[in-house]
Structure formats: structure tokens, C-alpha cells
Amino acid sequence: MMVAALWTTLAGAAPIVIAHRGASGQRPEHTLASYALAIEEGADFIEPDLVSTKDHILVARHENEISGTTNVADHPEFATRRTTKTIDGHSVTGWFTEDFTLAELKTLRARERLPKLRPGNTAYDGQFEIPTFAEIIALAQAAPRKVGLYPETKHPGYFAAIGLPLEPPLLATLTKAGYGKRSDPIFIQSFEAGNLKALRKITDIALIQLIESGMSPDGVSYDVMLTPAGLREVATYADGIGPNKDRVVPRDAAGKLETPTTLIADAHAAGLKVHPWTFRSENYFLPADFRSAGGPAAPGDAAAEYKLFYSLGVDGVFADYPATALAAR
């Protein structure tokens, strides 16, 4: 008797749950506490965004500008380091990791990036350090079960241009920790195709091309990238794509879901995994179809959104609340 496959993922296995910046819906993002909670909840992978310090050590922050995620503005000794820079074509004012040594960054403490939407997380403001990539790896390797790593290189072209390329310390840290094979539980992701193409030449680790709207920071059209021919090109250097989830199921002007695109089928036809981002439980982020009463910060029916995307065959999801993604799976 033939039994239908439960999953329509590329490999036919269950989709992975990637803890986006850790369990960032429940703890300030990119802290060891956030990653530890994600591991405790059962996440398959934990995801650190990586930027460089002045002394060329990789740390986990959403951006290299850190005023929104740390208490750096409260440190008078660093007041003169507030500056304006051009990052990927955008003028940004604040404090930047590349202007601090690791020792200096360790004097700062993390704070919640979305306090109005996640007021509960503000109870942890001031408690946690900025972790290094090596510390995050050590946490994952100390877990009682296998936990994968899913680092993102943030602004790699910018960091290379200022003499702090991300690739050498990234691969050196991974090699020291015993990673380097295609079969290892790790994906390296980037919005920059050039970064991934360079990595493909020097590592066997699986790579993921992130997809947004418009142009990539290194001048590649994401729309062209998502055509069948473009996906075949991506498959020459990457193992999968990480699209904005609206690229999989668009929303109309009122925020309601429209007909799913053919992206998953097209990507699978090119041999590419599909890991869309970012799944969050608050009404503010959910499609109108799944929102509840109670305002932007109230939780909606996030499980329904996960189940929709699982039914479409995604190979993984980036989740701020990994326990919710796992329960829906």
C-alpha cells in the first residue's frame, strides 16, 4: 500500500525551525540567554547575525550600529564615538561595532530592540553581554542534543572595504570548532551574492542566498534572481534561498494573504532549499487573516501561518518564537 509523504520539502524531511536571533520573542535578541532558551525549546538551528569589532572578532548583533540593541548611549566614555557612516548606500548615525574593541563592547549590555511590541523583554534590559561567535558555538556544542548554526554575514562588502573582512574570522572560528564539511549542521547566509560566491570557493559548508526586494547590496536584482533562470544561477554557488516570506505568499494593501507564488516549486526544481523569514507571533507582523483582537503587540494565530507555509513545502522557517513553530510543525 502506498503512503503519501507527509512533507513536500526538497528532501521530503520535516522543515527545520531556525531560532531567529535566538528565542528573540522572549529574550533580547542575540544574547546567550536568547540562544539558550531557543535550544531549551527545541530549535533545530540558532541564528546569529555577525559583525566585526575593531580588533577583528566576530560578535552577534542585528546591525553594526548598536544604539538600538545596547546601552551604549548611557556610557559617557563612548559619547565621542557617535558618528555617521554610509552602510550599503544608506546614511546611518550612531555607534558602530567596528569602532570598539571586544573588551570595550563587553562593558555594554543588551536591551530589547522592539520594546513597544515586546514590553516583557525589557525586564531583561541591562542583564546580558554582547556574545562572540565563538561563545555562541560553544553554547550550541554544549547542548544535550545536536543544535545547528545558521550565521549571517552582515554587510560583508562594507566590512571588507574598511579592512575587516568577515570571511577569514568566520571560517577560522568554524574550523577551530570542528566545522567545515557540507554535512555539518551549519548554513552560512548572506544578502550579497558576491560574498557567497567567494565563500563557495573556499568552503564546503552549505550556503543560503537571502532574498529581499529591489537590489542586493552588491548590485544584483532580487527579482531576476527569483526567475527560474536566476534560481539555476543561484544553485551554482548556494544550497538554498532565504526569501522574505511575502515572496512566497504575497499580501495585498490591507495585509491579507494572496495566492502563493510558484517560488517554492521553482526553487525546488533548481535543487534549492527554501527557508523564508521572518515568522513572528505579534499581530503587527502577522497577515490580517491571522490577527487577533488586542492591538499590535497582542499574539495572533501564528500557528495558522506556520501551518500554511509548511503545507506549501518550505524547507525551514526563521522564527522569533521557536516553540510556536515547533508546536505547529
C-alpha positions as CSV (number, residue, x, y, z in Angstrom):
1,M,0.0,0.0,0.0
2,M,1.4,3.4,-1.0
3,V,1.5,6.1,1.7
4,A,1.6,9.7,0.8
5,A,4.7,11.7,2.0
6,L,3.9,13.9,4.9
7,W,6.2,16.7,3.8
8,T,6.7,18.2,0.4
9,T,10.1,19.7,1.2
10,L,13.0,19.3,-1.2
11,A,14.3,16.2,0.7
12,G,11.0,15.0,2.0
13,A,12.0,15.6,5.6
14,A,10.3,17.8,8.1
15,P,11.1,21.5,7.8
16,I,13.8,22.9,10.2
17,V,13.0,25.5,12.8
18,I,15.6,28.2,12.9
19,A,15.6,30.3,16.0
20,H,15.9,33.8,14.6
21,R,18.5,35.7,16.7
22,G,17.6,33.0,19.4
23,A,14.2,33.0,21.0
24,S,14.1,36.7,20.3
25,G,10.4,37.0,21.0
26,Q,11.1,36.1,24.6
27,R,14.6,37.4,25.4
28,P,16.6,40.3,24.0
29,E,17.9,39.2,20.6
30,H,21.5,38.0,20.0
31,T,22.2,37.2,23.7
32,L,23.3,33.9,25.1
33,A,20.1,33.9,27.1
34,S,18.1,34.1,23.9
35,Y,20.0,31.3,22.2
36,A,19.9,29.1,25.4
37,L,16.1,29.4,25.6
38,A,15.8,28.5,21.9
39,I,17.9,25.4,22.5
40,E,15.8,24.5,25.5
41,E,12.6,24.9,23.5
42,G,13.9,22.5,20.8
43,A,15.0,24.7,17.9
44,D,16.9,22.8,15.2
45,F,19.2,25.8,14.5
46,I,20.2,29.1,16.1
47,E,20.9,32.1,14.0
48,P,23.5,34.8,14.9
49,D,24.0,37.9,12.7
50,L,27.7,38.5,12.6
51,V,29.6,41.8,12.6
52,S,33.2,42.7,13.4
53,T,34.8,44.5,16.2
54,K,37.8,46.9,15.8
55,D,40.1,44.0,16.7
56,H,38.5,41.8,14.0
57,I,36.5,39.5,16.3
58,L,33.0,38.4,15.2
59,V,30.1,39.3,17.6
60,A,26.4,38.8,17.2
61,R,24.3,42.0,16.6
62,H,21.4,42.7,14.2
63,E,23.5,45.6,12.8
64,N,26.9,47.0,13.3
65,E,25.1,50.1,14.6
66,I,24.3,49.2,18.2
67,S,22.4,52.1,19.8
68,G,19.1,50.2,19.3
69,T,20.2,47.0,20.9
70,T,22.6,48.1,23.7
71,N,23.0,50.8,26.3
72,V,26.0,52.3,24.6
73,A,24.3,55.8,24.7
74,D,24.4,55.6,28.5
75,H,28.2,55.3,28.6
76,P,29.7,58.8,28.6
77,E,33.2,57.4,27.9
78,F,31.9,56.5,24.4
79,A,30.0,59.7,23.7
80,T,32.6,60.9,21.2
81,R,32.3,57.7,19.1
82,R,28.8,58.6,17.9
83,T,29.2,59.2,14.2
84,T,27.5,59.0,10.8
85,K,28.5,56.4,8.2
86,T,27.3,55.2,4.9
87,I,26.4,51.5,5.1
88,D,25.3,49.8,1.9
89,G,24.3,53.2,0.4
90,H,22.3,54.4,3.5
91,S,23.4,57.1,5.9
92,V,23.3,55.7,9.5
93,T,24.1,57.7,12.7
94,G,25.1,56.0,15.9
95,W,27.7,53.8,17.4
96,F,29.3,51.0,15.4
97,T,30.9,47.8,16.4
98,E,34.0,48.3,14.2
99,D,34.9,51.4,16.4
100,F,35.1,49.3,19.6
101,T,37.4,46.5,20.7
102,L,35.8,43.4,22.0
103,A,36.8,44.4,25.6
104,E,35.0,47.7,25.2
105,L,31.9,46.0,23.8
106,K,31.9,43.6,26.7
107,T,31.3,46.6,29.0
108,L,27.9,47.2,27.3
109,R,24.7,45.4,28.0
110,A,21.9,44.3,25.6
111,R,18.4,45.7,25.5
112,E,15.2,44.9,23.8
113,R,15.1,46.2,20.2
114,L,11.3,46.3,20.0
115,P,10.1,47.5,23.4
116,K,6.7,48.6,22.4
117,L,5.9,45.3,20.8
118,R,7.7,43.1,23.3
119,P,7.5,45.0,26.6
120,G,8.1,41.8,28.6
121,N,11.6,41.5,27.2
122,T,12.5,44.9,28.6
123,A,12.7,43.2,32.1
124,Y,15.9,41.7,30.8
125,D,17.5,45.0,29.7
126,G,20.9,45.5,31.1
127,Q,21.5,41.9,32.1
128,F,23.3,40.3,29.1
129,E,26.6,40.9,27.3
130,I,27.2,41.0,23.6
131,P,28.3,37.4,22.7
132,T,31.1,36.5,20.4
133,F,30.5,34.0,17.7
134,A,32.9,31.6,19.5
135,E,30.8,31.8,22.6
136,I,27.6,31.0,20.7
137,I,29.3,28.0,19.1
138,A,30.4,26.8,22.5
139,L,26.8,27.1,23.8
140,A,25.4,25.1,20.9
141,Q,28.1,22.4,21.2
142,A,27.4,22.1,25.0
143,A,23.7,21.3,24.4
144,P,22.4,17.8,25.2
145,R,21.4,17.3,21.6
146,K,22.7,18.4,18.2
147,V,21.9,22.1,17.5
148,G,22.8,23.6,14.2
149,L,24.3,27.0,13.5
150,Y,23.0,29.5,10.9
151,P,25.2,32.5,10.9
152,E,24.6,35.5,8.7
153,T,27.4,37.8,7.4
154,K,26.1,41.3,7.9
155,H,27.3,43.9,5.4
156,P,30.3,41.8,4.2
157,G,31.1,44.2,1.4
158,Y,31.2,47.2,3.8
159,F,33.4,45.3,6.3
160,A,35.8,44.2,3.5
161,A,36.1,47.8,2.3
162,I,37.2,49.0,5.8
163,G,39.8,46.3,6.1
164,L,37.8,44.0,8.4
165,P,36.6,41.2,6.0
166,L,34.2,38.8,7.7
167,E,35.1,35.6,5.9
168,P,38.6,34.9,7.4
169,P,37.5,35.1,11.1
170,L,34.2,33.4,10.2
171,L,35.9,30.3,8.7
172,A,38.8,30.3,11.2
173,T,36.3,30.3,14.1
174,L,34.3,27.5,12.5
175,T,37.4,25.4,11.7
176,K,38.7,25.7,15.2
177,A,35.3,24.4,16.4
178,G,35.4,21.5,14.0
179,Y,33.1,22.7,11.3
180,G,33.9,22.7,7.6
181,K,32.0,19.8,5.8
182,R,28.8,20.0,3.8
183,S,27.3,17.5,6.1
184,D,27.9,19.6,9.2
185,P,24.8,21.2,10.9
186,I,25.5,24.7,9.6
187,F,24.3,27.1,6.9
188,I,26.1,30.4,6.2
189,Q,23.7,33.1,4.8
190,S,24.1,36.4,3.2
191,F,22.2,39.0,1.2
192,E,25.3,39.5,-1.0
193,A,25.7,37.1,-3.9
194,G,29.4,38.1,-4.2
195,N,30.0,37.1,-0.6
196,L,28.5,33.7,-1.1
197,K,30.4,33.1,-4.4
198,A,33.7,33.9,-2.7
199,L,32.8,31.6,0.2
200,R,31.9,28.8,-2.2
201,K,35.4,28.8,-3.5
202,I,36.9,28.3,0.0
203,T,34.5,26.2,2.0
204,D,32.2,23.2,1.6
205,I,29.7,24.5,4.2
206,A,26.2,24.9,2.9
207,L,25.3,28.4,1.8
208,I,22.0,30.3,1.6
209,Q,21.2,33.3,-0.6
210,L,19.0,35.7,1.3
211,I,16.3,37.5,-0.8
212,E,14.6,40.8,-0.2
213,S,13.1,43.3,-2.6
214,G,14.9,45.6,-5.0
215,M,18.7,45.2,-5.4
216,S,21.2,43.3,-3.3
217,P,23.9,45.4,-1.6
218,D,26.3,44.3,-4.2
219,G,24.0,45.3,-7.1
220,V,22.1,42.1,-8.1
221,S,18.4,42.3,-8.8
222,Y,16.5,40.0,-6.5
223,D,13.6,39.9,-9.0
224,V,16.0,38.5,-11.6
225,M,17.4,36.1,-9.0
226,L,14.0,34.6,-8.4
227,T,13.2,33.8,-12.1
228,P,13.7,30.1,-13.0
229,A,17.0,31.0,-14.8
230,G,18.1,33.1,-11.9
231,L,17.5,30.3,-9.4
232,R,19.5,28.0,-11.6
233,E,22.3,30.6,-11.3
234,V,22.0,30.7,-7.5
235,A,22.2,27.0,-7.4
236,T,25.8,27.2,-8.9
237,Y,27.0,28.7,-5.6
238,A,24.3,28.2,-2.9
239,D,22.3,25.3,-1.5
240,G,19.2,27.3,-0.8
241,I,17.4,30.6,-0.6
242,G,16.1,32.6,2.3
243,P,13.3,34.8,0.9
244,N,11.2,37.3,2.6
245,K,8.0,35.3,3.3
246,D,6.0,37.7,1.2
247,R,7.9,36.4,-1.8
248,V,6.2,33.0,-1.1
249,V,2.7,34.2,-0.1
250,P,2.2,37.9,-1.1
251,R,-0.1,40.2,0.9
252,D,-2.5,42.9,-0.5
253,A,-2.6,46.5,0.6
254,A,-4.8,45.5,3.5
255,G,-2.4,42.9,4.7
256,K,-4.5,39.9,3.6
257,L,-2.9,36.9,2.0
258,E,-3.0,36.5,-1.7
259,T,-2.4,33.4,-3.9
260,P,1.0,31.7,-3.2
261,T,3.7,32.2,-5.9
262,T,5.5,29.4,-7.6
263,L,8.7,30.2,-5.8
264,I,8.9,27.1,-3.7
265,A,8.3,24.8,-6.8
266,D,10.7,26.8,-8.9
267,A,13.5,26.7,-6.2
268,H,13.0,23.0,-5.6
269,A,13.2,22.4,-9.4
270,A,16.6,24.1,-9.3
271,G,17.7,21.9,-6.3
272,L,17.5,24.8,-3.8
273,K,16.1,24.6,-0.3
274,V,13.6,27.4,0.8
275,H,13.9,29.0,4.3
276,P,11.6,32.1,4.4
277,W,11.8,34.8,7.1
278,T,10.7,36.1,9.5
279,F,7.8,34.4,11.4
280,R,6.6,36.4,14.4
281,S,3.6,36.0,16.7
282,E,2.5,39.6,17.3
283,N,-0.4,41.0,15.3
284,Y,1.8,43.7,14.0
285,F,3.7,41.2,11.9
286,L,1.0,38.7,11.0
287,P,-1.1,38.7,7.9
288,A,-4.5,40.3,8.5
289,D,-6.1,36.8,8.1
290,F,-4.4,35.6,11.3
291,R,-4.6,38.7,13.6
292,S,-6.5,38.7,16.9
293,A,-8.1,41.5,18.9
294,G,-5.9,43.4,21.3
295,G,-3.7,45.6,19.3
296,P,-0.3,45.3,17.5
297,A,1.6,43.7,20.4
298,A,-1.1,41.0,21.1
299,P,-0.4,37.5,19.8
300,G,-2.4,36.3,16.8
301,D,-2.8,32.9,15.3
302,A,0.8,32.4,14.4
303,A,0.3,28.6,14.3
304,A,-2.0,29.1,11.3
305,E,0.7,30.9,9.4
306,Y,3.3,28.3,10.1
307,K,0.9,25.5,9.0
308,L,0.2,27.4,5.8
309,F,3.9,27.6,4.9
310,Y,4.6,24.1,6.0
311,S,1.8,22.9,3.7
312,L,3.4,24.7,0.8
313,G,6.6,22.8,1.2
314,V,9.1,25.2,2.8
315,D,12.3,23.5,4.0
316,G,12.6,25.7,7.1
317,V,11.4,28.8,8.8
318,F,13.1,31.6,10.7
319,A,11.1,32.0,13.9
320,D,11.3,34.5,16.7
321,Y,9.2,32.1,18.8
322,P,10.7,28.7,18.0
323,A,8.4,26.8,20.5
324,T,5.4,28.0,18.5
325,A,6.9,27.0,15.2
326,L,7.8,23.6,16.6
327,A,4.3,23.0,18.0
328,A,2.7,23.9,14.7
329,R,5.1,21.5,12.9
